């Protein structure tokens, strides 16, 4: 009997020791995760959005609850990073992230990160990678995805990657999603090993050859913008009869022609040198002397600086003709010449969907923003001028006015006012100071109403365009000194080459994907009356306007209603937004209830739902 009790006592002691050890390991891991994240934060720039990542007693995760912004938690462990739309800059310190042993998904979508693709194969247990809408560039090594057997989702769209698709990516056995559109990839489309590939997009690149039979069932839009591609679902490939022999004949003919041409040039130069010994070179002999060309490059910073990776060379000359002059759209702005613009001190503001933007300060004059377009060489001069002049005639207090434009075959510039107060994005995500606190509800409501009025005006004045609002996002909403919003980059979509368009109609009409977690969650939030969880923490103190904030949330939900018959029109939304007040009133009960909302909206297609689906499907 004594031996039996002794055995029970020993078992209890062992069990308690085991519990203590496990708890200590979890605490140490949590502490290590915090230290690793803080170290990773130091490797980035413009990290104001990560302000609550700081040394404190609060760990990144408490069970399934996240305490730090942008982290995804599972059972007390750090499962993923969702650092999207934060305007982060710099490069990703992959070696630091590799120290997070439980990390399974990372998303840095819609930031300003740059450099080559990070060595993500150091994170061999990753299941999803979302790097779309950044400034990554360069070729991707063939072994970039080696030893990543469980990787399922790879999103690299809207960057500047070049080269062939890495073989290691095509050989991954469990791939579900691959998006590579709007890059500069080239070569043949590889045969992907995974038989479970559901989402695939390589549009707007430079691929050529035949579409692999395994991928022939994909939608045609998957391959648009690759002129060299052929085969189902695209038009059939043309037969290449006698291709090799014809190529050889062509090479021989070109070689003979070059030899004859060089011989002729040599004879002419020999005779010319004998008859023009001692003759001086004059302006009639050459278009421009070398030292005169050098003078054009002198003076302040060039409008297109050489030290910018994405900046192109500026035009070599501008003749005094209609083709070489700026065309002004407004009479209430100071006039200047193209040479004044080229001599202006310039600062690169960024690169967006349509091209690069520069802040140009005219010497002794005002400051403007110059947008240099790309991917629009197929747009004719008349089409370009017709649209820009039409936009120049628009007059609305919530539209950034166009000041002037310039058009040549290889140069297309649009000039607008520079707004000193910055964009809505900078005020929402920028650093907080006593001089620049967070935006109050009253200010945000003013901005929302201004944006709505500007949208209504655009859709009324430009009914022939399918997307008058263009690429509407917080960084394209500028704020004047009175925080009145000014929409920018509007109505430019017709200027983009059709094969480089970034606004597919099927996405706008039907959405993309099929997950409804986010929309369902938002609807449940409204129904269960804990909607304060939905709002920016900087506004939560404004209890006197919580009802109005809730109304705005409901307006957004009705605008995202999946059922087109129930979805509000722009006119309905603007009318309801105009009714919103800075302070609550008692008419909330009369406002359309979220309970009749179907629970399915376009917002459910966000990257959050894609990442959320991983946490529920693959966490075990």
NUTILO-119601 format. One record per residue (C-alpha): x, y, z. Coordinates in steps of 0.2 Angstrom, whole numbers. Example, Ala and Ser with C-alpha at 12.3 -4.5 7.8 and 13.67 -1.06 7.14 Angstrom:
BEGIN
{X = 62&Y = -22&Z = 39}
{X = 68&Y = -5&Z = 36}
***
This chain:
BEGIN
{X = 0&Y = 0&Z = 0}
{X = 14&Y = 12&Z = 4}
{X = 23&Y = 8&Z = -12}
{X = 6&Y = 12&Z = -21}
{X = 5&Y = 29&Z = -13}
{X = 23&Y = 33&Z = -16}
{X = 20&Y = 29&Z = -35}
{X = 5&Y = 41&Z = -36}
{X = 15&Y = 55&Z = -27}
{X = 30&Y = 53&Z = -39}
{X = 18&Y = 53&Z = -54}
{X = 10&Y = 70&Z = -47}
{X = 27&Y = 77&Z = -45}
{X = 33&Y = 73&Z = -63}
{X = 16&Y = 80&Z = -70}
{X = 19&Y = 96&Z = -61}
{X = 37&Y = 98&Z = -67}
{X = 31&Y = 94&Z = -84}
{X = 17&Y = 108&Z = -83}
{X = 30&Y = 120&Z = -76}
{X = 43&Y = 116&Z = -90}
{X = 29&Y = 118&Z = -104}
{X = 23&Y = 135&Z = -97}
{X = 41&Y = 141&Z = -96}
{X = 44&Y = 136&Z = -114}
{X = 29&Y = 145&Z = -120}
{X = 34&Y = 161&Z = -110}
{X = 51&Y = 161&Z = -117}
{X = 45&Y = 158&Z = -134}
{X = 33&Y = 173&Z = -132}
{X = 46&Y = 184&Z = -126}
{X = 58&Y = 178&Z = -140}
{X = 44&Y = 182&Z = -153}
{X = 42&Y = 200&Z = -146}
{X = 61&Y = 203&Z = -147}
{X = 62&Y = 196&Z = -164}
{X = 48&Y = 207&Z = -171}
{X = 56&Y = 222&Z = -163}
{X = 72&Y = 218&Z = -172}
{X = 63&Y = 215&Z = -188}
{X = 54&Y = 232&Z = -186}
{X = 71&Y = 241&Z = -185}
{X = 75&Y = 234&Z = -202}
{X = 61&Y = 243&Z = -210}
{X = 57&Y = 262&Z = -213}
{X = 42&Y = 272&Z = -211}
{X = 35&Y = 261&Z = -197}
{X = 23&Y = 273&Z = -189}
{X = 9&Y = 260&Z = -192}
{X = 18&Y = 248&Z = -180}
{X = 18&Y = 260&Z = -166}
{X = 11&Y = 248&Z = -154}
{X = 26&Y = 236&Z = -157}
{X = 36&Y = 241&Z = -142}
{X = 45&Y = 233&Z = -127}
{X = 32&Y = 230&Z = -113}
{X = 24&Y = 216&Z = -103}
{X = 11&Y = 214&Z = -117}
{X = 16&Y = 200&Z = -128}
{X = 11&Y = 199&Z = -147}
{X = -2&Y = 185&Z = -144}
{X = -13&Y = 180&Z = -130}
{X = -21&Y = 164&Z = -135}
{X = -30&Y = 168&Z = -151}
{X = -30&Y = 187&Z = -147}
{X = -18&Y = 198&Z = -155}
{X = -10&Y = 212&Z = -145}
{X = 1&Y = 219&Z = -158}
{X = -5&Y = 226&Z = -175}
{X = -3&Y = 215&Z = -190}
{X = 0&Y = 198&Z = -181}
{X = -10&Y = 183&Z = -183}
{X = -11&Y = 172&Z = -168}
{X = -16&Y = 154&Z = -165}
{X = -16&Y = 145&Z = -148}
{X = -4&Y = 158&Z = -141}
{X = 9&Y = 157&Z = -155}
{X = 13&Y = 169&Z = -168}
{X = 6&Y = 161&Z = -184}
{X = 7&Y = 175&Z = -197}
{X = 11&Y = 193&Z = -201}
{X = -2&Y = 203&Z = -210}
{X = 7&Y = 220&Z = -213}
{X = -3&Y = 227&Z = -227}
{X = -7&Y = 245&Z = -233}
{X = 5&Y = 252&Z = -220}
{X = 17&Y = 262&Z = -232}
{X = 32&Y = 252&Z = -226}
{X = 48&Y = 255&Z = -235}
{X = 65&Y = 247&Z = -236}
{X = 69&Y = 228&Z = -238}
{X = 63&Y = 213&Z = -228}
{X = 75&Y = 206&Z = -216}
{X = 72&Y = 187&Z = -219}
{X = 85&Y = 181&Z = -208}
{X = 76&Y = 189&Z = -193}
{X = 60&Y = 182&Z = -198}
{X = 68&Y = 165&Z = -199}
{X = 69&Y = 165&Z = -180}
{X = 50&Y = 164&Z = -179}
{X = 48&Y = 145&Z = -178}
{X = 29&Y = 145&Z = -178}
{X = 28&Y = 158&Z = -193}
{X = 17&Y = 150&Z = -207}
{X = 10&Y = 165&Z = -217}
{X = 17&Y = 182&Z = -222}
{X = 8&Y = 197&Z = -231}
{X = 16&Y = 213&Z = -235}
{X = 4&Y = 218&Z = -249}
{X = 2&Y = 236&Z = -255}
{X = 18&Y = 244&Z = -247}
{X = 33&Y = 252&Z = -254}
{X = 46&Y = 238&Z = -251}
{X = 60&Y = 236&Z = -263}
{X = 75&Y = 225&Z = -269}
{X = 75&Y = 208&Z = -275}
{X = 64&Y = 194&Z = -269}
{X = 69&Y = 190&Z = -251}
{X = 76&Y = 172&Z = -248}
{X = 60&Y = 165&Z = -242}
{X = 66&Y = 148&Z = -244}
{X = 74&Y = 151&Z = -227}
{X = 56&Y = 150&Z = -220}
{X = 54&Y = 132&Z = -226}
{X = 37&Y = 130&Z = -216}
{X = 28&Y = 145&Z = -224}
{X = 11&Y = 141&Z = -232}
{X = 7&Y = 157&Z = -240}
{X = 17&Y = 172&Z = -246}
{X = 8&Y = 189&Z = -251}
{X = 21&Y = 202&Z = -259}
{X = 9&Y = 210&Z = -272}
{X = 9&Y = 229&Z = -275}
{X = 26&Y = 233&Z = -270}
{X = 42&Y = 239&Z = -278}
{X = 52&Y = 222&Z = -279}
{X = 62&Y = 220&Z = -294}
{X = 75&Y = 209&Z = -303}
{X = 76&Y = 191&Z = -308}
{X = 71&Y = 177&Z = -296}
{X = 83&Y = 163&Z = -294}
{X = 79&Y = 146&Z = -299}
{X = 81&Y = 139&Z = -282}
{X = 71&Y = 153&Z = -273}
{X = 57&Y = 141&Z = -268}
{X = 67&Y = 125&Z = -264}
{X = 63&Y = 115&Z = -248}
{X = 46&Y = 124&Z = -247}
{X = 35&Y = 108&Z = -249}
{X = 20&Y = 115&Z = -240}
{X = 19&Y = 132&Z = -248}
{X = 2&Y = 134&Z = -255}
{X = -1&Y = 152&Z = -260}
{X = 12&Y = 164&Z = -269}
{X = 6&Y = 181&Z = -274}
{X = 19&Y = 192&Z = -282}
{X = 8&Y = 203&Z = -294}
{X = 11&Y = 221&Z = -297}
{X = 30&Y = 222&Z = -295}
{X = 44&Y = 224&Z = -307}
{X = 51&Y = 206&Z = -307}
{X = 60&Y = 200&Z = -323}
{X = 67&Y = 184&Z = -330}
{X = 60&Y = 167&Z = -331}
{X = 48&Y = 159&Z = -318}
{X = 59&Y = 149&Z = -306}
{X = 59&Y = 131&Z = -309}
{X = 57&Y = 128&Z = -290}
{X = 41&Y = 138&Z = -290}
{X = 33&Y = 127&Z = -304}
{X = 39&Y = 111&Z = -295}
{X = 30&Y = 114&Z = -278}
{X = 18&Y = 100&Z = -275}
{X = 4&Y = 108&Z = -265}
{X = 1&Y = 125&Z = -274}
{X = -16&Y = 132&Z = -274}
{X = -14&Y = 150&Z = -279}
{X = 0&Y = 159&Z = -290}
{X = -2&Y = 177&Z = -296}
{X = 12&Y = 185&Z = -306}
{X = 2&Y = 198&Z = -316}
{X = 9&Y = 215&Z = -320}
{X = 27&Y = 211&Z = -319}
{X = 41&Y = 209&Z = -333}
{X = 43&Y = 190&Z = -333}
{X = 47&Y = 182&Z = -350}
{X = 51&Y = 165&Z = -357}
{X = 40&Y = 150&Z = -358}
{X = 26&Y = 146&Z = -346}
{X = 32&Y = 131&Z = -336}
{X = 22&Y = 115&Z = -332}
{X = 17&Y = 117&Z = -314}
{X = 18&Y = 101&Z = -304}
{X = 3&Y = 104&Z = -292}
{X = -13&Y = 96&Z = -298}
{X = -23&Y = 107&Z = -286}
{X = -19&Y = 124&Z = -294}
{X = -35&Y = 135&Z = -293}
{X = -30&Y = 153&Z = -294}
{X = -17&Y = 157&Z = -308}
{X = -13&Y = 174&Z = -317}
{X = 2&Y = 179&Z = -327}
{X = -7&Y = 193&Z = -337}
{X = 3&Y = 208&Z = -343}
{X = 20&Y = 201&Z = -344}
{X = 31&Y = 195&Z = -359}
{X = 29&Y = 177&Z = -359}
{X = 29&Y = 168&Z = -376}
{X = 26&Y = 150&Z = -383}
{X = 12&Y = 139&Z = -381}
{X = 1&Y = 138&Z = -365}
{X = 5&Y = 121&Z = -356}
{X = -10&Y = 109&Z = -359}
{X = -12&Y = 107&Z = -340}
{X = -16&Y = 126&Z = -339}
{X = -27&Y = 127&Z = -354}
{X = -43&Y = 126&Z = -344}
{X = -39&Y = 143&Z = -336}
{X = -49&Y = 159&Z = -341}
{X = -42&Y = 169&Z = -355}
{X = -39&Y = 184&Z = -344}
{X = -26&Y = 174&Z = -335}
{X = -15&Y = 176&Z = -351}
{X = -19&Y = 193&Z = -358}
{X = -5&Y = 206&Z = -361}
{X = 7&Y = 192&Z = -367}
{X = 8&Y = 195&Z = -386}
{X = 19&Y = 180&Z = -388}
{X = 8&Y = 167&Z = -380}
{X = -3&Y = 156&Z = -390}
{X = -13&Y = 140&Z = -388}
{X = -29&Y = 136&Z = -379}
{X = -38&Y = 146&Z = -372}
{X = -29&Y = 159&Z = -383}
{X = -29&Y = 158&Z = -402}
{X = -20&Y = 143&Z = -409}
{X = -1&Y = 144&Z = -412}
{X = 5&Y = 147&Z = -430}
{X = 15&Y = 132&Z = -438}
{X = 33&Y = 136&Z = -440}
{X = 37&Y = 127&Z = -456}
{X = 55&Y = 128&Z = -462}
{X = 58&Y = 141&Z = -448}
{X = 77&Y = 136&Z = -446}
{X = 81&Y = 136&Z = -464}
{X = 72&Y = 153&Z = -466}
{X = 82&Y = 160&Z = -451}
{X = 98&Y = 155&Z = -459}
{X = 94&Y = 163&Z = -475}
{X = 89&Y = 179&Z = -466}
{X = 106&Y = 179&Z = -457}
{X = 116&Y = 177&Z = -473}
{X = 106&Y = 191&Z = -482}
{X = 108&Y = 203&Z = -467}
{X = 127&Y = 199&Z = -466}
{X = 130&Y = 202&Z = -484}
{X = 120&Y = 218&Z = -484}
{X = 130&Y = 225&Z = -469}
{X = 147&Y = 221&Z = -478}
{X = 141&Y = 230&Z = -493}
{X = 135&Y = 245&Z = -483}
{X = 151&Y = 246&Z = -473}
{X = 162&Y = 245&Z = -489}
{X = 152&Y = 259&Z = -497}
{X = 154&Y = 270&Z = -481}
{X = 172&Y = 267&Z = -481}
{X = 174&Y = 272&Z = -499}
{X = 164&Y = 288&Z = -497}
{X = 173&Y = 293&Z = -481}
{X = 190&Y = 291&Z = -490}
{X = 185&Y = 302&Z = -504}
{X = 177&Y = 315&Z = -492}
{X = 193&Y = 316&Z = -482}
{X = 204&Y = 319&Z = -497}
{X = 193&Y = 333&Z = -504}
{X = 189&Y = 342&Z = -487}
{X = 206&Y = 343&Z = -478}
{X = 207&Y = 357&Z = -466}
{X = 188&Y = 362&Z = -468}
{X = 180&Y = 368&Z = -451}
{X = 165&Y = 360&Z = -444}
{X = 150&Y = 372&Z = -444}
{X = 132&Y = 372&Z = -437}
{X = 126&Y = 366&Z = -454}
{X = 137&Y = 351&Z = -453}
{X = 130&Y = 344&Z = -436}
{X = 113&Y = 347&Z = -427}
{X = 122&Y = 351&Z = -410}
{X = 140&Y = 352&Z = -405}
{X = 145&Y = 340&Z = -390}
{X = 148&Y = 355&Z = -378}
{X = 131&Y = 362&Z = -382}
{X = 123&Y = 345&Z = -377}
{X = 133&Y = 345&Z = -361}
{X = 125&Y = 362&Z = -357}
{X = 108&Y = 355&Z = -357}
{X = 112&Y = 343&Z = -343}
{X = 119&Y = 357&Z = -332}
{X = 109&Y = 367&Z = -319}
{X = 99&Y = 360&Z = -304}
{X = 93&Y = 342&Z = -302}
{X = 85&Y = 334&Z = -317}
{X = 67&Y = 331&Z = -318}
{X = 71&Y = 312&Z = -320}
{X = 86&Y = 309&Z = -308}
{X = 99&Y = 296&Z = -313}
{X = 100&Y = 289&Z = -296}
{X = 82&Y = 283&Z = -296}
{X = 80&Y = 265&Z = -302}
{X = 64&Y = 268&Z = -310}
{X = 67&Y = 285&Z = -317}
{X = 69&Y = 285&Z = -336}
{X = 80&Y = 296&Z = -346}
{X = 73&Y = 313&Z = -350}
{X = 70&Y = 318&Z = -368}
{X = 86&Y = 323&Z = -377}
{X = 79&Y = 339&Z = -385}
{X = 63&Y = 349&Z = -386}
{X = 61&Y = 360&Z = -402}
{X = 51&Y = 376&Z = -402}
{X = 35&Y = 369&Z = -410}
{X = 18&Y = 363&Z = -404}
{X = 26&Y = 346&Z = -401}
{X = 39&Y = 354&Z = -389}
{X = 28&Y = 366&Z = -379}
{X = 18&Y = 363&Z = -363}
{X = -1&Y = 365&Z = -366}
{X = -9&Y = 374&Z = -352}
{X = -27&Y = 369&Z = -347}
{X = -30&Y = 384&Z = -335}
{X = -28&Y = 402&Z = -336}
{X = -26&Y = 405&Z = -318}
{X = -9&Y = 397&Z = -316}
{X = 8&Y = 404&Z = -319}
{X = 15&Y = 399&Z = -337}
{X = 32&Y = 392&Z = -339}
{X = 42&Y = 383&Z = -353}
{X = 48&Y = 365&Z = -354}
{X = 65&Y = 370&Z = -351}
{X = 60&Y = 378&Z = -334}
{X = 53&Y = 362&Z = -329}
{X = 68&Y = 352&Z = -334}
{X = 79&Y = 364&Z = -323}
{X = 67&Y = 363&Z = -308}
{X = 73&Y = 354&Z = -293}
{X = 64&Y = 338&Z = -292}
{X = 60&Y = 325&Z = -279}
{X = 53&Y = 308&Z = -283}
{X = 36&Y = 306&Z = -275}
{X = 32&Y = 288&Z = -280}
{X = 27&Y = 276&Z = -293}
{X = 9&Y = 270&Z = -295}
{X = -3&Y = 261&Z = -307}
{X = -1&Y = 274&Z = -321}
{X = 17&Y = 280&Z = -319}
{X = 30&Y = 289&Z = -309}
{X = 27&Y = 306&Z = -300}
{X = 39&Y = 320&Z = -296}
{X = 38&Y = 336&Z = -286}
{X = 45&Y = 349&Z = -297}
{X = 49&Y = 367&Z = -289}
{X = 50&Y = 380&Z = -303}
{X = 65&Y = 392&Z = -301}
{X = 57&Y = 408&Z = -294}
{X = 39&Y = 400&Z = -296}
{X = 27&Y = 388&Z = -289}
{X = 29&Y = 369&Z = -286}
{X = 19&Y = 357&Z = -296}
{X = 18&Y = 338&Z = -297}
{X = 23&Y = 330&Z = -314}
{X = 16&Y = 313&Z = -318}
{X = 26&Y = 304&Z = -331}
{X = 15&Y = 290&Z = -339}
{X = 21&Y = 273&Z = -344}
{X = 13&Y = 258&Z = -353}
{X = 3&Y = 269&Z = -365}
{X = 13&Y = 269&Z = -381}
{X = -2&Y = 263&Z = -390}
{X = -12&Y = 278&Z = -386}
{X = -13&Y = 291&Z = -400}
{X = -9&Y = 309&Z = -399}
{X = -27&Y = 314&Z = -403}
{X = -35&Y = 302&Z = -391}
{X = -23&Y = 308&Z = -377}
{X = -26&Y = 326&Z = -380}
{X = -45&Y = 324&Z = -381}
{X = -46&Y = 316&Z = -364}
{X = -34&Y = 327&Z = -355}
{X = -42&Y = 343&Z = -362}
{X = -59&Y = 336&Z = -357}
{X = -52&Y = 333&Z = -339}
{X = -45&Y = 350&Z = -339}
{X = -62&Y = 357&Z = -341}
{X = -68&Y = 349&Z = -325}
{X = -71&Y = 361&Z = -311}
{X = -76&Y = 354&Z = -294}
{X = -69&Y = 359&Z = -276}
{X = -65&Y = 341&Z = -273}
{X = -55&Y = 337&Z = -289}
{X = -37&Y = 341&Z = -290}
{X = -36&Y = 352&Z = -306}
{X = -25&Y = 348&Z = -320}
{X = -13&Y = 362&Z = -325}
{X = -4&Y = 357&Z = -341}
{X = 1&Y = 342&Z = -351}
{X = 15&Y = 338&Z = -364}
{X = 14&Y = 325&Z = -378}
{X = 27&Y = 317&Z = -389}
{X = 28&Y = 300&Z = -396}
{X = 40&Y = 294&Z = -382}
{X = 35&Y = 307&Z = -368}
{X = 18&Y = 310&Z = -360}
{X = 17&Y = 321&Z = -345}
{X = 3&Y = 328&Z = -335}
{X = 6&Y = 342&Z = -323}
{X = -5&Y = 347&Z = -308}
{X = -4&Y = 357&Z = -292}
{X = 6&Y = 351&Z = -277}
{X = -4&Y = 350&Z = -261}
{X = 7&Y = 353&Z = -246}
{X = -4&Y = 345&Z = -233}
{X = -1&Y = 328&Z = -241}
{X = -13&Y = 313&Z = -243}
{X = -26&Y = 305&Z = -233}
{X = -15&Y = 290&Z = -231}
{X = -1&Y = 300&Z = -223}
{X = -13&Y = 307&Z = -210}
{X = -21&Y = 290&Z = -206}
{X = -5&Y = 281&Z = -205}
{X = 9&Y = 294&Z = -202}
{X = 18&Y = 298&Z = -186}
{X = 8&Y = 307&Z = -173}
{X = 15&Y = 324&Z = -166}
{X = 7&Y = 338&Z = -156}
{X = 6&Y = 348&Z = -172}
{X = -1&Y = 333&Z = -181}
{X = -13&Y = 323&Z = -170}
{X = -25&Y = 310&Z = -177}
{X = -40&Y = 314&Z = -187}
{X = -55&Y = 317&Z = -177}
{X = -72&Y = 311&Z = -183}
{X = -78&Y = 328&Z = -188}
{X = -63&Y = 330&Z = -200}
{X = -65&Y = 312&Z = -207}
{X = -83&Y = 315&Z = -210}
{X = -79&Y = 331&Z = -219}
{X = -66&Y = 321&Z = -230}
{X = -79&Y = 307&Z = -233}
{X = -92&Y = 319&Z = -239}
{X = -80&Y = 328&Z = -250}
{X = -74&Y = 312&Z = -258}
{X = -92&Y = 307&Z = -261}
{X = -96&Y = 323&Z = -269}
{X = -81&Y = 322&Z = -280}
{X = -86&Y = 304&Z = -286}
{X = -104&Y = 309&Z = -289}
{X = -97&Y = 324&Z = -300}
{X = -85&Y = 312&Z = -310}
{X = -99&Y = 299&Z = -314}
{X = -111&Y = 313&Z = -319}
{X = -98&Y = 322&Z = -330}
{X = -90&Y = 307&Z = -338}
{X = -104&Y = 294&Z = -341}
{X = -94&Y = 286&Z = -356}
{X = -80&Y = 280&Z = -344}
{X = -83&Y = 264&Z = -335}
{X = -71&Y = 269&Z = -321}
{X = -71&Y = 288&Z = -319}
{X = -64&Y = 287&Z = -301}
{X = -48&Y = 278&Z = -308}
{X = -37&Y = 271&Z = -294}
{X = -46&Y = 277&Z = -279}
{X = -36&Y = 274&Z = -263}
{X = -31&Y = 284&Z = -248}
{X = -15&Y = 290&Z = -255}
{X = -24&Y = 297&Z = -270}
{X = -35&Y = 308&Z = -259}
{X = -25&Y = 324&Z = -256}
{X = -30&Y = 336&Z = -242}
{X = -28&Y = 355&Z = -243}
{X = -24&Y = 366&Z = -228}
{X = -42&Y = 365&Z = -223}
{X = -43&Y = 347&Z = -224}
{X = -55&Y = 348&Z = -239}
{X = -51&Y = 332&Z = -250}
{X = -45&Y = 333&Z = -268}
{X = -46&Y = 317&Z = -278}
{X = -31&Y = 314&Z = -289}
{X = -27&Y = 301&Z = -303}
{X = -45&Y = 301&Z = -309}
{X = -51&Y = 295&Z = -326}
{X = -34&Y = 290&Z = -333}
{X = -39&Y = 272&Z = -336}
{X = -42&Y = 275&Z = -355}
{X = -24&Y = 280&Z = -357}
{X = -17&Y = 263&Z = -351}
{X = -13&Y = 251&Z = -365}
{X = -27&Y = 238&Z = -366}
{X = -15&Y = 224&Z = -362}
{X = -9&Y = 233&Z = -347}
{X = -26&Y = 237&Z = -339}
{X = -27&Y = 234&Z = -321}
{X = -46&Y = 235&Z = -319}
{X = -54&Y = 219&Z = -326}
{X = -72&Y = 221&Z = -328}
{X = -76&Y = 203&Z = -322}
{X = -68&Y = 208&Z = -305}
{X = -79&Y = 223&Z = -304}
{X = -95&Y = 214&Z = -308}
{X = -93&Y = 197&Z = -300}
{X = -79&Y = 199&Z = -288}
{X = -65&Y = 186&Z = -286}
{X = -64&Y = 171&Z = -275}
{X = -78&Y = 164&Z = -264}
{X = -73&Y = 167&Z = -246}
{X = -86&Y = 177&Z = -235}
{X = -78&Y = 177&Z = -218}
{X = -75&Y = 196&Z = -217}
{X = -92&Y = 201&Z = -224}
{X = -100&Y = 189&Z = -212}
{X = -90&Y = 195&Z = -197}
{X = -94&Y = 213&Z = -201}
{X = -112&Y = 209&Z = -202}
{X = -112&Y = 200&Z = -186}
{X = -102&Y = 214&Z = -178}
{X = -117&Y = 226&Z = -182}
{X = -130&Y = 214&Z = -176}
{X = -121&Y = 210&Z = -160}
{X = -119&Y = 229&Z = -156}
{X = -100&Y = 228&Z = -153}
{X = -96&Y = 239&Z = -168}
{X = -83&Y = 249&Z = -159}
{X = -71&Y = 235&Z = -163}
{X = -73&Y = 240&Z = -181}
{X = -68&Y = 258&Z = -179}
{X = -51&Y = 266&Z = -178}
{X = -45&Y = 267&Z = -160}
{X = -41&Y = 286&Z = -162}
{X = -60&Y = 289&Z = -164}
{X = -67&Y = 277&Z = -150}
{X = -66&Y = 291&Z = -137}
{X = -79&Y = 300&Z = -148}
{X = -94&Y = 292&Z = -140}
{X = -106&Y = 307&Z = -144}
{X = -104&Y = 302&Z = -163}
{X = -104&Y = 283&Z = -162}
{X = -121&Y = 282&Z = -169}
{X = -116&Y = 292&Z = -184}
{X = -101&Y = 281&Z = -186}
{X = -112&Y = 266&Z = -186}
{X = -123&Y = 273&Z = -200}
{X = -107&Y = 276&Z = -211}
{X = -102&Y = 258&Z = -208}
{X = -119&Y = 252&Z = -213}
{X = -118&Y = 263&Z = -229}
{X = -102&Y = 254&Z = -233}
{X = -110&Y = 237&Z = -231}
{X = -125&Y = 242&Z = -242}
{X = -113&Y = 248&Z = -256}
{X = -104&Y = 231&Z = -255}
{X = -120&Y = 220&Z = -256}
{X = -117&Y = 206&Z = -267}
{X = -135&Y = 206&Z = -274}
{X = -135&Y = 219&Z = -287}
{X = -153&Y = 222&Z = -285}
{X = -151&Y = 226&Z = -267}
{X = -134&Y = 236&Z = -268}
{X = -136&Y = 254&Z = -266}
{X = -132&Y = 266&Z = -281}
{X = -119&Y = 280&Z = -279}
{X = -133&Y = 292&Z = -278}
{X = -141&Y = 283&Z = -264}
{X = -125&Y = 282&Z = -255}
{X = -121&Y = 300&Z = -257}
{X = -138&Y = 306&Z = -251}
{X = -136&Y = 295&Z = -235}
{X = -118&Y = 301&Z = -232}
{X = -124&Y = 320&Z = -234}
{X = -137&Y = 316&Z = -220}
{X = -123&Y = 311&Z = -207}
{X = -119&Y = 323&Z = -193}
{X = -104&Y = 326&Z = -182}
{X = -115&Y = 322&Z = -167}
{X = -127&Y = 308&Z = -164}
{X = -146&Y = 311&Z = -166}
{X = -160&Y = 299&Z = -162}
{X = -165&Y = 293&Z = -179}
{X = -153&Y = 278&Z = -179}
{X = -169&Y = 266&Z = -178}
{X = -175&Y = 273&Z = -195}
{X = -159&Y = 269&Z = -204}
{X = -159&Y = 253&Z = -214}
{X = -154&Y = 239&Z = -203}
{X = -139&Y = 227&Z = -206}
{X = -151&Y = 213&Z = -202}
{X = -158&Y = 213&Z = -219}
{X = -141&Y = 213&Z = -227}
{X = -137&Y = 197&Z = -236}
{X = -120&Y = 194&Z = -227}
{X = -110&Y = 193&Z = -244}
{X = -100&Y = 207&Z = -251}
{X = -85&Y = 212&Z = -261}
{X = -76&Y = 216&Z = -246}
{X = -75&Y = 197&Z = -242}
{X = -63&Y = 195&Z = -256}
{X = -49&Y = 205&Z = -247}
{X = -32&Y = 198&Z = -243}
{X = -38&Y = 196&Z = -225}
{X = -50&Y = 183&Z = -229}
{X = -37&Y = 173&Z = -239}
{X = -25&Y = 173&Z = -224}
{X = -39&Y = 170&Z = -212}
{X = -44&Y = 154&Z = -223}
{X = -26&Y = 148&Z = -220}
{X = -28&Y = 149&Z = -201}
{X = -44&Y = 139&Z = -201}
{X = -39&Y = 126&Z = -214}
{X = -20&Y = 122&Z = -210}
{X = -17&Y = 126&Z = -192}
{X = -17&Y = 108&Z = -186}
***
